[in-house]
Amino acid sequence: MEDYLVKATAFEGSVRAYSLVATNMVNEAVRRQGTWPTASAALGRAMMASTMMAMMLKGDSKLTVKIEGQGPIGAIIVDANTKGETRGYVSNPQTHFDLNSQGKLDVARAVGTTGYLSVAKDLGLKENFTGSVPLVSGELGEDFTYYFASSEQTPSSVGVGVLVNPDNSILAAGGFIIQLMPGADDAVIDKIEKRLSTIPPISKLVEAGMPPEEMLQALLGDDNVKFLDKLPVSFSCRCSKERIENAIISLGKKEIQAMIDEDGGAETTCSFCNEQYNLTAEELEVLLEQGK
């Protein structure tokens, strides 16, 4: 199944909803990061929630989500934009534990439960909008739910799930965000809560081949959903040799000269995609002329 996201409203505009299938997107991140299963689940959940959150922005806006839960996985960093392009990494990708008491990957143990979820939105203004909330479970779906309620005052339900194959590749990954708009009545809330309590895990729906549209219909009722947009989503890193060169120039002539004298060149690896960039001493000499 192709990776894509849908936007919708429901119950005559009193509910806003997003759903996506992102198996390939998460699998590409996992392949590049070399993550083990529990770390893969944590990274995938964070990437999918961030991807849907970015779709709430307008224009060429983008956001960065940082999750620091004091767990062995370390920090989780995700960048996402309104074009459906997302990248992410975890500090310690080789993190894995036995299944938890519910028979699921123990994401909370890997992430930790004492820490913060922070969101920085680049809306093209002079300063970014930033919001931060304490983690409430480390399972991430609940933590994003709490973020919306606390930082953005929008009652929401966030569901994200990842199934991992025995060979560590991704079998299924998908998610949804359902948000109540001002004026949503109690009857609508009751209907949604009942459906949420009975629907199978979202990753199981993706594994069964259910596309995003059908997931929202299962969550909200076939006749209640009005689809607004459909957009492909993918793992996409914006690193390049030019960006690396600009970063080196910003270090100043003294640092560049030290790279030439001590190392005979420079080598750096992108944290997001693991792409390696090598610059020769001759290339650094050119950057030295451009430095300040």
For each residue, the residues with C-beta under 8 A, 3 or more apart:
1: 21 23 206 209 211
2: 21 24 232
3: 20 21 22 23 24 25 232 233 234
4: 20 21 84 212 230 231 232 233
5: 18 19 20 22 51 52 55 84 212 230 231 232 233
6: 18 19 20 212 213 216 227 228 229 230 231
7: 16 17 18 55 227 228 229 230 231
8: 16 17 18 19 216 225 226 227 228
9: 13 15 16 17 225 226 228
10: 14 15 16 17 216 220 221 224 225 226
11: 14 15 184 188 220 224
12:
13: 9 181
14: 10 11 180 181 183 184 185 188
15: 9 10 11 178 179 180 181 184 188 192 220 224
16: 7 8 9 10 178 179 181
17: 7 8 9 10 176 177 178 179 216 219 220 225
18: 5 6 7 8 52 55 56 176 177
19: 5 6 8 52 174 175 176 177 212 213 215 216 219
20: 3 4 5 6 48 51 52 174 175 176 212 233
21: 1 2 3 4 173 174 206 211 212
22: 3 5 25 26 44 47 48 51 173 174 175 233
23: 1 3 26 27 170 171 172 173 174 206
24: 2 3 27 28 234 235
25: 3 22 28 29 47 48 51 86 173 233 234 235
26: 22 23 29 30 40 43 44 47 48 162 170 173 235
27: 23 24 30 31 169 170 173
28: 24 25 31 32 234 235
29: 25 26 32 33 35 43 44 47 87 88 89 235
30: 26 27 33 34 35 40 43 44 168 169 170
31: 27 28 34 169
32: 28 29 235 272 273 274
33: 29 30 39 43 89 90 93 274
34: 30 31 93 94 274
35: 29 30 39 40 43 90 93 94 95 168
36: 39 40 93 94 95 96 168
37: 40 41 96 105 164 168
38: 41 42 73 95 96 97 105 106 107 109 110
39: 33 35 36 42 43 73 90 92 93 94 95 96 110
40: 26 30 35 36 37 43 44 162 164 168 170
41: 37 38 44 45 105 107 162 164
42: 38 39 45 46 73 76 90 95 107 110 111 140
43: 26 29 30 33 35 39 40 46 47 76 88 89 90 93
44: 22 26 29 30 40 41 47 48 160 162 170 173
45: 41 42 48 49 107 139 140 141 160 161 162 175
46: 42 43 49 50 65 67 76 78 88 140
47: 22 25 26 29 43 44 50 51 78 80 86 88 235
48: 20 22 25 26 44 45 51 52 160 173 174 175
49: 45 46 52 53 65 140 141 144 158 160 175 177
50: 46 47 53 54 63 65 78 79 80 86 88
51: 5 20 22 25 47 48 54 55 80 84 86 233
52: 5 18 19 20 48 49 55 56 175 176 177
53: 49 50 56 63 65 80 119 144 177
54: 50 51 57 61 62 63 80 81 82 86
55: 5 7 18 51 52 82 84 231
56: 18 52 53
57: 54 61 62 63 82 121 123
58: 61 82 123
59: 82 123 124
60: 81 82 83 124
61: 54 57 58 81 82 121 122 123 124
62: 54 57 79 80 81 82 121 122
63: 50 53 54 57 79 80 81 119 120 121 122
64: 77 78 79 119 120 122
65: 46 49 50 53 76 77 78 80 117 118 119
66: 75 76 77 78 116 117 118 119 120
67: 46 75 76 111 115 116 117 118 135 140 143
68: 74 75 76 115 116 118
69: 73 111 112 113 114 115 135 138
70: 112 114 115
71: 74 108 109 110 111 112 113 115 138
72: 92 95 110 112
73: 38 39 42 69 76 90 91 92 95 110 111 112
74: 68 71 90 91 92
75: 66 67 68 90 91
76: 42 43 46 65 66 67 68 73 88 89 90 91 111
77: 64 65 66 88 89 90 271 272
78: 46 47 50 64 65 66 86 87 88
79: 50 62 63 64 86 87 88 238 272
80: 47 50 51 53 54 62 63 65 85 86 87
81: 54 60 61 62 63 84 85 86
82: 54 55 57 58 59 60 61 62
83: 60 231
84: 4 5 51 55 81 231 232 233 234
85: 80 81 233 234 236 238
86: 25 47 50 51 54 78 79 80 81 233 234 235 236
87: 29 78 79 80 235 236 237 238 272 273
88: 29 43 46 47 50 76 77 78 79 272
89: 29 33 43 76 77 93 271 272
90: 33 35 39 42 43 73 74 75 76 77 93 95
91: 73 74 75 76
92: 39 72 73 74 95
93: 33 34 35 36 39 43 89 90
94: 34 35 36 39
95: 35 36 38 39 42 72 73 90 92 110
96: 36 37 38 39 110
97: 38 100 105 106 109 110
98: 106
99: 102 103 104 105 106
100: 97 103 104 105 106 108 109
101:
102: 99
103: 99 100
104: 99 100 107
105: 37 38 41 97 99 100 162 164
106: 38 97 98 99 100 109 110
107: 38 41 42 45 104 110 111 138 139 140
108: 71 100 111 112 113 137 138 139
109: 38 71 97 100 106 112 138
110: 38 39 42 71 72 73 95 96 97 106 107 138
111: 42 67 69 71 73 76 107 108 115 135 138 139 140
112: 69 70 71 72 73 108 109 115 135 138
113: 69 71 108 135 136 137 138
114: 69 70 135
115: 67 68 69 70 71 111 112 134 135
116: 66 67 68 132 133 134 135
117: 65 66 67 132 133 134 135 143 144 146 147
118: 65 66 67 68 130 131 132
119: 53 63 64 65 66 130 131 132 147 151
120: 63 64 66 128 129 130
121: 57 61 62 63 128 129 130
122: 61 62 63 64 128
123: 57 58 59 61 128 129
124: 59 60 61
125: 128 129
126:
127:
128: 120 121 122 123 125
129: 120 121 123 125
130: 118 119 120 121
131: 118 119 147 151 152
132: 116 117 118 119 151
133: 116 117 143 146 147 150 151
134: 115 116 117
135: 67 69 111 112 113 114 115 116 117 138 143
136: 113 142 143 146
137: 108 113 140 142 143
138: 69 71 107 108 109 110 111 112 113 135 143
139: 45 107 108 111 142 143
140: 42 45 46 49 67 107 111 137 143 144 160
141: 45 49 144 145 158 159 160 175
142: 136 137 139 145 146 158
143: 67 117 133 135 136 137 138 139 140 146 147
144: 49 53 117 140 141 147 148 156 158 160 177
145: 141 142 148 149 156 157 158
146: 117 133 136 142 143 149 150
147: 117 119 131 133 143 144 150 151 152
148: 144 145 151 152 154 155 156 158 177 179
149: 145 146 152 153 154 155 156
150: 133 146 147 153
151: 119 131 132 133 147 148
152: 131 147 148 149
153: 149 150
154: 148 149 179 180
155: 148 149 179 180
156: 144 145 148 149 177 178 179 180
157: 145 176 177 178 179 192 196
158: 49 141 142 144 145 148 175 176 177
159: 141 175 176 177 196 202
160: 44 45 48 49 140 141 144 174 175 202
161: 45 172 173 174 175 201 202 203 204 206
162: 26 40 41 44 45 105 170 172 173 203
163: 170 171 172 173 203 204 206 207
164: 37 40 41 105 168 169 170 171
165: 168 169 170 171
166:
167:
168: 30 35 36 37 40 164 165
169: 27 30 31 164 165
170: 23 26 27 30 40 44 162 163 164 165 173
171: 23 163 164 165 207
172: 23 161 162 163 203 204 206 207
173: 21 22 23 25 26 27 44 48 161 162 163 170 203 206
174: 19 20 21 22 23 48 160 161 202 203 205 206 212 215
175: 19 20 22 45 48 49 52 141 158 159 160 161 202
176: 17 18 19 20 52 157 158 159 202 215 216 219
177: 17 18 19 49 52 53 144 148 156 157 158 159
178: 15 16 17 156 157 192 196 219 220
179: 15 16 17 148 154 155 156 157
180: 14 15 154 155 156 184 188 189
181: 13 14 15 16 184
182:
183: 14
184: 11 14 15 180 181 188 189
185: 14 188 189
186: 189 190
187: 190 191
188: 11 14 15 180 184 185 191 192
189: 180 184 185 186 192 193
190: 186 187 193 194
191: 187 188 194 195 221
192: 15 157 178 188 189 195 196 219 220
193: 189 190 196 197
194: 190 191 197 198
195: 191 192 198 199 218 219 220 221
196: 157 159 178 192 193 199 219
197: 193 194
198: 194 195
199: 195 196 202 205 218 219
200: 204 205
201: 161 204 205
202: 159 160 161 174 175 176 199 205 206 215
203: 161 162 163 172 173 174 206 207
204: 161 163 172 200 201 207 208
205: 174 199 200 201 202 208 210 214 215 218
206: 1 21 23 161 163 172 173 174 202 203 209 210 215
207: 163 171 172 203 204
208: 204 205
209: 1 206
210: 205 206 214 215 218
211: 1 21 214 215
212: 4 5 6 19 20 21 174 215 216
213: 6 19 216 217 225 227
214: 205 210 211 217 218
215: 19 174 176 202 205 206 210 211 212 218 219
216: 6 8 10 17 19 176 212 213 219 220 225 227
217: 213 214 220 221 222 225
218: 195 199 205 210 214 215
219: 17 19 176 178 192 195 196 199 215 216
220: 10 11 15 17 178 192 195 216 217 224 225
221: 10 191 195 217 224 225
222: 217 225
223:
224: 10 11 15 220 221
225: 8 9 10 17 213 216 217 220 221 222
226: 8 9 10
227: 6 7 8 213 216 230
228: 6 7 8 9
229: 6 7
230: 4 5 6 7 227
231: 4 5 6 7 55 83 84
232: 2 3 4 5 84
233: 3 4 5 20 22 25 51 84 85 86
234: 3 24 25 28 84 85 86
235: 24 25 26 28 29 32 47 86 87 273
236: 85 86 87
237: 87 270 272 273 275
238: 79 85 87 243
239: 243 244 270 272 273 275 277
240: 243 244
241: 244 245 277
242: 245 246
243: 238 239 240 246 247
244: 239 240 241 247 248 268 277 279
245: 241 242 248 249 279 283 287
246: 242 243 249 250
247: 243 244 250 251
248: 244 245 251 255 256 259 266 279 284 287
249: 245 246 256 287 290 291 292
250: 246 247
251: 247 248 255 256 291
252: 255 256 291 292
253: 256 257 288 291 292
254: 257 258
255: 248 251 252 258 259
256: 248 249 251 252 253 259 260 284 287 288 291
257: 253 254 260 261 288
258: 254 255 261 262 263
259: 248 255 256 262 263 265 266 284
260: 256 257 263 264 265 281 284 285 288
261: 257 258
262: 258 259
263: 258 259 260 266 267
264: 260 281
265: 259 260 278 279 280 281 283 284
266: 248 259 263 278 279 284
267: 263 276 277 278 279
268: 244 276 277
269: 274 275 276 277
270: 237 239 273 274 275 276 277
271: 77 89 274
272: 32 77 79 87 88 89 237 239
273: 32 87 235 237 239 270
274: 32 33 34 269 270 271
275: 237 239 269 270
276: 267 268 269 270
277: 239 241 244 267 268 269 270
278: 265 266 267
279: 244 245 248 265 266 267 283 284 287
280: 265 283 284
281: 260 264 265 284 285
282: 285 286
283: 245 265 279 280 286 287
284: 248 256 259 260 265 266 279 280 281 287 288
285: 260 281 282 288 289
286: 282 283 289 290
287: 245 248 249 256 279 283 284 290 291
288: 253 256 257 260 284 285 291
289: 285 286
290: 249 286 287
291: 249 251 252 253 256 287 288
292: 249 252 253
